[in-house]
Amino acid sequence: MERRQIEYFLAVVDHGGFTAAATALHISQPALSHAIKVLEHDLGTALFHRLPRGTRLTSAGETFTDSARRIMRELETARARVGEVAGLVAGRLDVVSLPGLLLDPLAEVVGRFRATYPAVRLRIVQAETPDDVRDAVLSGAAELALADERRPTDRDLVADTLADQELVAVLPPGVPAPDGAALPLAALLEMDLVTGPPGTVVHGILAREAARLDRAFEPVVEVGLRGSALYLALAGAGVAVLPRPLAELGRNAGVAIVSLEPRQWRHACLLRRSAPLSPAARALRELLLPTGTPSR
């Protein structure tokens, strides 16, 4: 099995078919098809169903996909570690992040990282749910991830604690802020709420508080894209609860930003697989971690 065969296989998976993959790889479709057939022969099974309109992974192909991504990730890490011996930090680094954490702390750190390591190509993907973040790291699609929690079941992941973010209420333009300095959760539950779907941090906090108060919890809008909650609040659809860095983007547009009572926090952490990091990933990790955190 050759690296090129694995690259070709993943290209077909990622581009949804042989024609698009061949175009992206700048090779002929017959050459691509031949390489995949050789790979299937080596593995002793078909990886794709060849359909009249496109391709679909077989069960074996679905199983091989995660392994293929991990193999490519390990090869990239090995190449980068060899380069490190020569004093080089280059290559590509893939990072996945939840929206609010992309704004803070990732964006500012990426600016410093790029200034120090201009030869590294960064690919940053925004994920909407904690499960999407975990899947990206476990599958090898990303080497580092910024998430809002580490679950006890994450046995194959290592977590580093980052700075926490305050969750605040974002009131649409024209909606008066409360008389006090903060908005009680009980009062917040009386408002028209825009939240993420079940399984997201804010939805969980509000649902638990409603259950504690023996109240029904029925958001007027549930939206998968967290950044969209800010725009919905700006449009007057309801009150959103967002990490402060994301909420602050709407201040100049007229929203009121109010702390909650009791104050609520989103716990930020950096996730990675329990395997050696590439030099680029190690460098970004060191910039992200609070001062004094030991390097690994």
C-alpha positions as CSV (number, residue, x, y, z in Angstrom):
1,M,0.0,0.0,0.0
2,E,1.4,3.3,-1.1
3,R,0.9,6.9,0.3
4,R,-0.3,7.9,-3.2
5,Q,-3.0,5.2,-3.2
6,I,-4.3,6.4,0.1
7,E,-4.3,10.1,-1.1
8,Y,-6.2,9.0,-4.2
9,F,-8.8,7.1,-2.1
10,L,-9.4,10.0,0.2
11,A,-9.7,12.4,-2.8
12,V,-12.5,10.2,-4.2
13,V,-14.2,10.2,-0.8
14,D,-13.9,14.0,-0.2
15,H,-14.9,15.0,-3.8
16,G,-17.8,12.5,-4.1
17,G,-16.6,10.7,-7.2
18,F,-13.8,9.7,-9.5
19,T,-14.3,12.6,-12.0
20,A,-14.1,15.4,-9.5
21,A,-11.2,13.7,-7.6
22,A,-9.2,13.3,-10.8
23,T,-9.7,17.0,-11.6
24,A,-8.6,18.0,-8.1
25,L,-5.5,15.7,-8.3
26,H,-4.6,16.9,-11.8
27,I,-4.5,13.3,-13.1
28,S,-6.5,11.4,-15.7
29,Q,-9.6,9.5,-14.5
30,P,-8.3,6.1,-15.9
31,A,-5.0,6.6,-13.9
32,L,-7.1,7.3,-10.7
33,S,-9.4,4.3,-11.3
34,H,-6.4,2.0,-11.8
35,A,-4.7,3.2,-8.6
36,I,-7.9,2.5,-6.6
37,K,-8.3,-0.9,-8.2
38,V,-4.8,-1.8,-7.2
39,L,-5.5,-0.6,-3.6
40,E,-8.7,-2.7,-3.5
41,H,-6.7,-5.7,-4.8
42,D,-4.1,-5.2,-2.0
43,L,-6.9,-5.0,0.6
44,G,-8.8,-7.9,-0.9
45,T,-12.2,-6.1,-1.0
46,A,-14.0,-3.4,-2.9
47,L,-14.0,0.1,-1.4
48,F,-16.5,1.8,-3.6
49,H,-19.8,0.9,-5.2
50,R,-19.5,2.1,-8.8
51,L,-23.0,3.5,-9.6
52,P,-24.4,5.0,-12.9
53,R,-24.3,8.4,-11.2
54,G,-21.2,8.6,-9.0
55,T,-19.8,6.3,-6.3
56,R,-20.7,5.2,-2.8
57,L,-18.5,3.7,-0.1
58,T,-18.9,0.1,0.6
59,S,-18.9,-1.0,4.3
60,A,-15.3,-1.9,3.9
61,G,-14.6,1.6,2.4
62,E,-16.4,3.3,5.3
63,T,-14.2,1.4,7.7
64,F,-11.0,2.1,5.8
65,T,-11.7,5.9,5.6
66,D,-10.9,6.6,9.3
67,S,-7.8,4.5,9.1
68,A,-6.7,6.2,5.9
69,R,-7.1,9.6,7.5
70,R,-5.1,8.5,10.6
71,I,-2.4,7.1,8.3
72,M,-2.0,10.3,6.4
73,R,-2.0,12.3,9.7
74,E,0.8,10.1,11.1
75,L,2.8,10.5,7.8
76,E,2.4,14.2,8.0
77,T,3.5,14.2,11.6
78,A,6.5,12.0,10.8
79,R,7.6,14.3,8.0
80,A,7.3,17.3,10.1
81,R,9.2,15.8,13.0
82,V,12.0,14.9,10.6
83,G,12.0,18.5,9.4
84,E,12.2,19.7,13.0
85,V,15.5,18.0,13.4
86,A,16.8,20.3,10.7
87,G,15.3,23.3,12.6
88,L,12.3,23.6,10.2
89,V,8.7,24.1,11.2
90,A,6.6,23.8,8.0
91,G,3.9,21.7,6.5
92,R,0.1,21.9,7.1
93,L,-1.8,22.1,10.3
94,D,-5.5,21.2,10.5
95,V,-7.6,22.7,13.3
96,V,-11.3,22.4,14.1
97,S,-13.1,24.8,16.5
98,L,-16.5,25.7,17.9
99,P,-17.6,29.1,16.7
100,G,-17.0,31.3,19.8
101,L,-13.6,29.7,20.5
102,L,-12.6,30.5,16.9
103,L,-13.0,34.2,17.7
104,D,-11.3,33.9,21.1
105,P,-8.7,32.6,21.8
106,L,-7.9,31.1,18.4
107,A,-7.9,34.1,16.0
108,E,-5.4,36.2,18.0
109,V,-3.1,33.2,18.5
110,V,-3.2,32.3,14.8
111,G,-2.0,35.8,14.0
112,R,1.1,35.4,16.3
113,F,1.6,31.8,15.0
114,R,1.6,33.0,11.4
115,A,4.1,35.7,12.2
116,T,6.5,33.2,13.7
117,Y,5.9,30.2,11.4
118,P,5.0,31.6,8.0
119,A,5.9,28.3,6.2
120,V,3.0,26.5,7.9
121,R,-0.3,26.3,6.0
122,L,-3.2,26.4,8.4
123,R,-6.6,24.9,7.6
124,I,-9.3,25.9,10.2
125,V,-12.7,24.3,10.1
126,Q,-15.7,25.5,12.1
127,A,-17.8,22.8,13.8
128,E,-21.2,23.4,15.3
129,T,-21.5,20.5,17.9
130,P,-19.0,18.9,20.4
131,D,-19.5,15.6,18.6
132,D,-18.4,17.1,15.3
133,V,-15.3,18.4,17.0
134,R,-14.4,15.0,18.5
135,D,-15.1,13.1,15.3
136,A,-12.7,15.4,13.4
137,V,-9.9,14.7,15.9
138,L,-10.5,11.0,16.3
139,S,-10.8,10.4,12.5
140,G,-7.6,12.4,11.8
141,A,-9.3,15.1,9.9
142,A,-7.9,17.6,12.4
143,E,-4.9,17.5,14.7
144,L,-6.1,20.0,17.3
145,A,-9.6,21.0,18.3
146,L,-11.1,23.8,20.5
147,A,-14.1,22.5,22.3
148,D,-16.2,23.5,25.3
149,E,-15.8,20.3,27.4
150,R,-14.0,17.0,27.7
151,R,-16.2,14.0,28.4
152,P,-15.2,11.1,30.6
153,T,-15.8,8.8,27.7
154,D,-13.1,10.6,25.6
155,R,-10.5,8.0,26.4
156,D,-8.6,8.4,23.2
157,L,-8.4,12.2,23.6
158,V,-6.2,14.4,25.7
159,A,-7.5,17.8,26.9
160,D,-5.7,20.9,28.0
161,T,-7.7,23.6,29.9
162,L,-7.9,27.0,28.2
163,A,-9.4,30.3,29.6
164,D,-13.1,30.1,30.2
165,Q,-15.6,32.4,28.5
166,E,-18.6,34.2,30.1
167,L,-22.0,33.4,28.6
168,V,-24.1,36.6,28.3
169,A,-27.6,37.5,27.1
170,V,-27.9,39.4,23.8
171,L,-31.0,41.5,23.8
172,P,-32.4,42.7,20.4
173,P,-32.2,46.4,19.6
174,G,-35.0,48.2,21.4
175,V,-35.5,45.6,24.2
176,P,-34.8,47.3,27.5
177,A,-32.0,45.9,29.6
178,P,-32.9,44.8,33.2
179,D,-32.7,47.3,36.0
180,G,-30.0,45.4,37.8
181,A,-26.5,44.7,36.5
182,A,-27.4,41.2,35.6
183,L,-30.3,39.2,34.2
184,P,-31.6,36.4,36.5
185,L,-31.9,33.0,34.7
186,A,-35.5,32.8,35.9
187,A,-36.3,36.1,34.1
188,L,-34.4,35.0,31.0
189,L,-36.6,31.9,30.7
190,E,-39.7,34.2,30.5
191,M,-38.3,35.8,27.3
192,D,-38.4,34.6,23.7
193,L,-35.2,32.6,23.4
194,V,-33.0,31.7,20.4
195,T,-30.7,28.8,21.3
196,G,-28.8,26.0,19.7
197,P,-30.2,22.5,19.4
198,P,-30.2,20.0,22.3
199,G,-26.7,18.9,23.1
200,T,-25.2,22.4,22.9
201,V,-24.0,24.1,26.1
202,V,-26.5,27.0,26.2
203,H,-29.5,24.7,25.5
204,G,-28.3,22.4,28.3
205,I,-27.9,25.2,30.8
206,L,-31.3,26.7,30.1
207,A,-33.1,23.4,30.0
208,R,-31.7,22.3,33.4
209,E,-32.7,25.7,34.9
210,A,-36.2,25.3,33.6
211,A,-36.4,21.8,35.0
212,R,-35.2,23.0,38.3
213,L,-37.9,25.7,38.4
214,D,-40.5,23.2,37.1
215,R,-41.1,25.2,34.0
216,A,-41.5,24.3,30.3
217,F,-38.5,25.1,28.2
218,E,-39.5,26.0,24.6
219,P,-37.1,28.3,22.6
220,V,-38.9,30.2,19.9
221,V,-36.0,29.4,17.5
222,E,-33.4,26.6,17.6
223,V,-30.6,27.2,15.1
224,G,-27.7,24.9,14.3
225,L,-25.2,27.6,13.4
226,R,-24.3,29.4,16.6
227,G,-23.2,32.5,14.9
228,S,-26.6,32.8,13.3
229,A,-28.1,33.3,16.8
230,L,-26.5,36.7,16.9
231,Y,-28.0,37.7,13.6
232,L,-31.4,36.5,14.7
233,A,-31.1,38.5,17.9
234,L,-30.2,41.6,15.8
235,A,-33.2,41.0,13.6
236,G,-35.5,40.9,16.7
237,A,-36.3,37.2,16.6
238,G,-35.5,36.7,20.3
239,V,-32.9,36.8,23.0
240,A,-29.7,34.8,22.4
241,V,-27.2,33.6,25.0
242,L,-23.7,33.6,23.5
243,P,-20.0,33.6,24.6
244,R,-19.1,37.2,25.2
245,P,-16.5,37.5,22.4
246,L,-19.2,36.5,19.9
247,A,-21.8,38.7,21.5
248,E,-19.5,41.8,21.3
249,L,-19.7,41.6,17.5
250,G,-23.3,42.9,17.7
251,R,-22.8,45.8,20.1
252,N,-22.3,48.4,17.5
253,A,-25.5,47.2,15.8
254,G,-27.6,48.1,18.8
255,V,-27.9,44.9,20.9
256,A,-27.6,45.1,24.7
257,I,-25.2,42.6,26.3
258,V,-26.1,41.6,29.8
259,S,-24.4,39.2,32.3
260,L,-26.5,36.4,33.7
261,E,-27.3,35.8,37.4
262,P,-25.8,33.5,38.5
263,R,-23.0,34.1,36.0
264,Q,-22.6,31.3,33.5
265,W,-19.4,30.1,31.9
266,R,-18.3,28.1,28.9
267,H,-15.3,25.9,29.7
268,A,-12.8,26.0,26.8
269,C,-10.3,23.2,26.2
270,L,-7.9,22.1,23.6
271,L,-8.4,18.5,22.4
272,R,-5.9,16.2,20.7
273,R,-5.4,12.5,20.2
274,S,-3.1,10.7,22.6
275,A,-0.3,10.5,20.0
276,P,2.8,12.7,19.4
277,L,2.0,16.1,17.9
278,S,3.6,17.5,14.8
279,P,6.0,20.4,15.4
280,A,3.5,22.9,14.1
281,A,0.7,21.5,16.3
282,R,3.0,21.6,19.3
283,A,3.9,25.2,18.6
284,L,0.3,26.3,18.2
285,R,-0.6,24.4,21.4
286,E,2.1,26.3,23.4
287,L,0.7,29.6,22.2
288,L,-2.8,28.7,23.2
289,L,-2.1,27.3,26.6
290,P,-2.1,29.6,29.7
291,T,1.4,30.7,30.8
292,G,3.0,28.0,33.0
293,T,1.3,25.0,31.4
294,P,3.9,22.3,30.8
295,S,4.7,21.3,27.2
296,R,4.1,17.8,26.0
